């Protein structure tokens, strides 16, 4: 089996202990750093073991202060994450700092170390506008971003993708704007909606944008929209000089987007966009068109119906997930071992597969629940069962995962390992061949994995190991 992290249950509550940045600190010289290109592998001044990727706008000069964005990817993919924001950073004039060392689904100590090194870096090395330090993260990185906001009064806003609040985060009000994004098939969709509802109750500046797709970072255009929204709020709140041209352009774009949503009968989204225009542009320009849109939609029965229908399907998803938790716990508890087909029925996979073919909210919710089941069966539950050496149970769990996504190389590889551990050579070889065909090409790992020991002398195994190397698959929970 591929190595997996163990997620610690404690949070980031002791992140910044003893980390106060001296008030008279002057940024180090950045004269020699390239402008307008991504610089990789920079070492943090306070802890050289921690590194990051940096982007400075092409017109960067150290004699003025710049807004900055700290980026937390849950697998330390610093460049890929930063590239989402690069075009916007160049246009708007932002510094990007993206950690190589943040991780999700593992011990929190590496994240504490990474953030404790990166946070002073933005003060010690660069001429940052301390009133305009923003943080973004995906999945576990979003959780880190929110927690950093709790712990530091200097976080001016959080752009969170596909994350969730820890229960303790609901107890104390945040004090910074939040731009949330989540894929409509993201297994954290419900959690992001819960965050959205809490932020609304706290009457904060907040937005939740939904994009087509699964659990992932947002598309680059939506990343840009998030930074532009923070720029707009900074103008509104006196943190930067208003830019009349941008204000007008962004307002017209938002108004056109709201009208397009209304024209296509997406009234929930249209109402949210009109309301945001009224709030975000308050004091910067007249918002009478947005106000009229809000008032017009508020009078319609269709908006009320859509909101009721949306909530109905959220409630359905919540109830169904409770059913899933009961089934997962049954698999963990030592109850009689189900076959993969029986466990799939226990989880409701067959009925979800039928519902997923339907149009509208019913189909989307079913697809999202199938993604949730896949994530649990291919990663989290499998990790627990392998740790407990419950390989027969792992086989049943992974048969569900590969039923949902038979083309996922990692799931097929894990199934091969579980089958091999239970002595099922032929099915294990078949699963391993499917994994390689799907893109798992790390021959060195295959040849050394102790889970596959009983296959070592098989001709089919040797053929897989000795085949020309291709691209290597990477196991992640993201």
N, C-alpha and C positions, 0 to 999 in steps of 0.2 A: 504493500500500500504506500502511496505517496505520503510524505511527512505532512502533518497538519498541526496547526497551532492550537493551544488551549486558551480559550477566552477567559480572562480573569473577571471575577464578579465585582471587583472594586472599581471605583471610578477614578477620575482625575483630580480628586479633591485636594491633593497635596502637590499639585503641579508646580506652583510658582513660589514655594516656600524659600525664603532667603534670596529671591531673585531680583530684588528691586534694582532698577537701573539708575545710576547716579544722575541727579538732576543736572549737573554741569557737564555731562558727557558730550563730547564733540565727535561727530562721525569721522571715521577714518577716510583717508583719501580714496576716491574711486576713479581717479584720473585714468588709470591704465586699463580699466575694465571695458570690454567691447560694448558698443551701443547697437541696438537694433538687431541683436541676435541672442539666442539662448546660450548661456554659459553653464556648463555642467560641472559637477564635482567640486564646488567651492566648499571649503572647510569653515565651520563656525569658529569664531574667534575664541569663545569661551570654552568650546569643547571640539577640538579638531576631528574627533571620531565621528562627528555628525556633519553630514554634507547636504548640499541643496543645489538646485538649479536656479539661475537668476536671469531675469530679463529686464534690461533698462531700455527705455524708449530711445529711438535713434537721435533725438534732440535733447537727451538727458544732459544736464549740467549740475554739478554738486553745489552751486551757489544759490539754490532755491529748494523749497521743501516739496516733497512729492507724496501723494497718497500711495499706499502699499497694500498688496494682497498676499497673505500667507496661505499656502495651499497644502492641504493634508490629503494625500491619496492613501487608501487603505492597504496598498501594496507597495508604497514607496516609489510609484512610477512617476517620478517628478517631472520629467520632460513631457510625457504624454498628457499629464494633467495640466501643466502650465500652457501647453500649446492651445488648449481650448480658449484661453484668455488673452493670448498673445496679440491678436489683431486689435482687440478692444483696448488693451494696455498701451499699444502704440498710438492709437487714435486719441485716447483720453489722457494719456500721460501718467501711467501708473507703473510702479515697480512691482514685479512679480518675484516671489521667493517660494520655491516649491521643495518640500522636504523629500529626501531620499530614504528616510528612516522611519516614517510612520507606518503602522501596521494595524490590521484589524484581525479579529478572531485569534488573538494570542495574548500573552501577558501584557499588562499595561506599562511595565517598566520601560520598554523601548520607546513608547510614545512620550512618556514623561521626560525621558532623556532628550528625545528629539525636540520637543517643544521648549523645554528649558534652555536648549542651546539656540534655537531659532528665534525665540522671542527677544532676547537681548541683541541678537544680530541686527535686527531691523532698527535698533536704536544706536548701536555702536558703530555700524559700518556705513550707514546710508543717511542722507539728509531727509528723513521721513517727516511728514506732517503727522504729529502724534495724535491729532484730532481725527485723522482719517486713516487708521489702520483697520483693514477689513480681513476677514478670515473666511475661507471656503474649504469644504471637505465633502467627500462622497462616502456614504455608508458609515462605517466606523469613524471615518474622517470628519463627517458632519457632526457626530457626537462629540468629537474632540473640539471642533470649532465652537459649538454651543458652550461646552464646559469652560473653554478658555474665556469666552465672553462673560461667563459668570464670575470668573476669578480675576479678571482684569477690567478696570474701568476704562481702559483705552481702546477696547474693541468698538469700532464705530458701526459695524454691521456684519452679519453672517449670511453667506450664500450657501445653503445646505441642500445637498442632493441625496435623495434616497436614504435618509437616516431615520433616527427615532430618538425621542427623549428617554433618558433614564427616568424611572419613577420619581426620583428625588427632584428632578428638574421642573416638575409641575408645581412645586411648593413655593418657589420664590420667583417673583416677577422678573423677567428680563428687562434690560434698559437700552436695547439697541434694535434697529430695524432688522427684519429677517426676510430674505428672498428665498423661498423654497421651490425646489423643482423635483419632480418624480415621474418616472415612466408609468404609463397606465397599466403595465403588466408587472411592475415592481412588487416583489413580495413585502416591501416596506410601505406600500401605498397606504394601507390603513394607518400605520404609525405616523406617516407624514401628514395625513389628514387630521389625526389627533393633535399633532403639534400645531397645525393651522388653526384648529378650533380653540386651542388654549391661547394662542397669540391674539385671536379675535377677542376672547374674553378679557385679555389684559389690555385691549385697545391700543395695541402697538402698530406701528407701520409694518405691514407684512403683505406678502403675496405668495400664493402657491400656484405654480404653473405646472401643467401636466403635458407631457410629450409622449408620442407613440414610442413604445419600446419597453424593454425589461429593466432589471436592476443595473443601472449604469450611470456614469456621468451624463450630464445634459449635453445636447448638441451645442456646437460653438456659437451659433446665433443666439441661443437662449442664455449662454454664459455672458455674451456681450450685453444682452438686455439687462441682465442682473447688475453688471457694473454701471451701465447707463442709469439705471434706477437709483443706485447709490449716489451717483453724480447729481442727479436731479434733487434728491433729498438734501444733499450737501448745499446746493444752491438755495433751496427753500429755507433751510435752517441756518443760513449765514456762515457756513463752513468754507464756502468758496464763492467767488464772484459769479453772479448769474451770467449765463451765456445766452442772450436772446435768440440767436439763430438756432442753437441746439434745443432750447425750450420749445420754440415753435415747431421745429421738425419732429421732436419726440411726441409733442401733444397731438399733432396731426396724424402721426403714425399710430398712436394709441387709439385715437378716436376712430380712425379707419378700421383698425382691428376690431374694436368693439362693435362697430356697425356691421362688419362682415359676419361676426358671430351672431349678431341679432338676425341678419338676413337669412342665415342658414339654420335658424331656430335653435341655436346653442345658447339659450337664454341665461342659464346659470353662469356660464363663462362671460357672456356679454355684460351681465349685471355686475360681476366682480370687476371687470375692466373699467366700466363707467365709474364705479365707486372709487377705484384706485386713481383714476384721472382727477377726480374731484379733490381727493386728499393730497396726492403727491404734487399737484401743480398749484395748490392753494397759495395765494400771495405772489405767484410768479406770472400768472396770466389769468384771464377770465376763463371759467370752466362751465359756462352756461349750457353748451351743447352736451357735455357729459352729464350735467345735472338733469337736463331734459330727458336724456336717455334713461337715467336711473328712474326718474319719475314715471316715464312711459312704461317701462318694464314692470315696475312695482304694481301697476294696475292690472296686469294680465293674469288670467287664470293659468296660462301655460307655464309661466315662471314658477308659480306655486306647485303645479303638477310636477315639473322637472325636479324641483328641489325635494319634493316628497318621494319621487321615484328614486332619485340618487340616494337618499337616506335609506330607503327600503332595501336597496341592493347592498349598501354598506352593512346594514343589520344582518342581511343574509350571509354576507361574507364573514362577519364576526361569529355568527352561530356556527357556520361551517368550520371555521378555524378551531373553535372549541371542540368540535367533533374530531378534528385532526389531532389536537393535543391529547385527547383521550386515547386515540389509537397509537400515537407515538409512545405514550406512557405504558400502554399495554405491551408493546414490543420491548420496552426497556425492562419491564417488571418481572420477567421470568415466567410469564404466562405461556401456554402451549405455543409452539412456533408455528406461525402461519406460513403457507407457501406464498410466493410472490403474488400469484393471482388472488389468493384469499386476502392478503394484506391490501392489495389494490382495492378490492371490494370494501374492506373495512374503512378505507380512506375515502371511499366514494369516487374513485377515479373513473369507473365506467360512466356514471351519470354526468360527471363533469366533462368527459370527452364528448358526450352528446350535446350538452348545453353550450360547449365552447363553439359549436358550429352555428349558433344563433347570432343574429345581428343585434346591435345595440348593447345596452348595459349588461344584459344577461350573458351574452357571449364573452364580453370583456372580463367580467367578474370570474367566470369559469376558467378562462385562460390564465387569469392572475392566480387563482387558487391552484391550478396545475403547476404553475411556476413555483409557488410556495411549497407544494409537496415535493417537487423536484429538488429544490434547494435543501430541504430537510433530509430527504432520503439519499441524495448523492453526496452530501457533505456532513452536516451536523450530526444526524443520527448515525450515519456510517462511522464517523469518527469515534463516537461513544462506544459503539459495538465492537469496533476493532480494538479499542483500548481495553475493553473488558474481555477480549478474546471470544466474543460471541459471534463466531463466523457464520454459523447457520442462519442466525437472525440477520446478519449483514447481507447474506445472499438474497433473502426475501426482500429486504429493504431496497437493495440495488436493482433487483428485478423490476421493482416499481419505477425507480428512477429511469432505467433504460427503456421501459415501456413508454414513458412520457417523452423522453428525448433519446432515441436510439442512436442519434448521430453525434452525441457528445462523447468525445474521446476519453475524458477523465472518468465519467461514469462507467463506461465499458471496461476501462482498466481496473477500476476498483472492484467491479464485479468479477473480473478474472482473478484478482488476488483473493477475494472471498471464496470463490469456487475452488481455487487451488488449496486454500487452507482447509477446506472440508474434503479434500481428496478427490474432487471431481475433475479429472484431468481433461477429458474431451470437452466438456462445456467451458472449462477455464481457457483452453487453447482457442476455442471459437470466440470467446469474449475478447481475448487478447488480440486476435486477428482483427476483430471489428474495431478495437481501439486504435490499432496501427492504421487501419484503413481510414479511420475518421481523423487522423492527424497526430496521434501520439507516436512520436518518432525518436524518443530518447532511448536509444538502444543500450547505452551504458547503464541507465537506471534499470531497464528491464533485466539486463544480464545479472545485476547484483541484488535485486529486490528479494529479501528472504521470504516474502510471502509467496513467491513463485518457485520455491526450491524444488517441489516435486515435478516441475516441468523441465528442469535443466537438461535432462538427457533425451528429451523428445526431439525428433527431427524437425517438427514444425516450429518448435521453440527456437532451435538453432537457426533455422531459416529466417525467423523474424529478427533475431539478434544480429545476424551477419548481413542483413540487407543494407543497401547504401543508406546512409543517414539522411534524414529530411529535417523538416522544422520540428522543434521540440515543443511539446505541449506543456503548459504550466498549470498546476493545480491551484485554484484559488476558490475562496468562498464568495467572491464578488462576481 
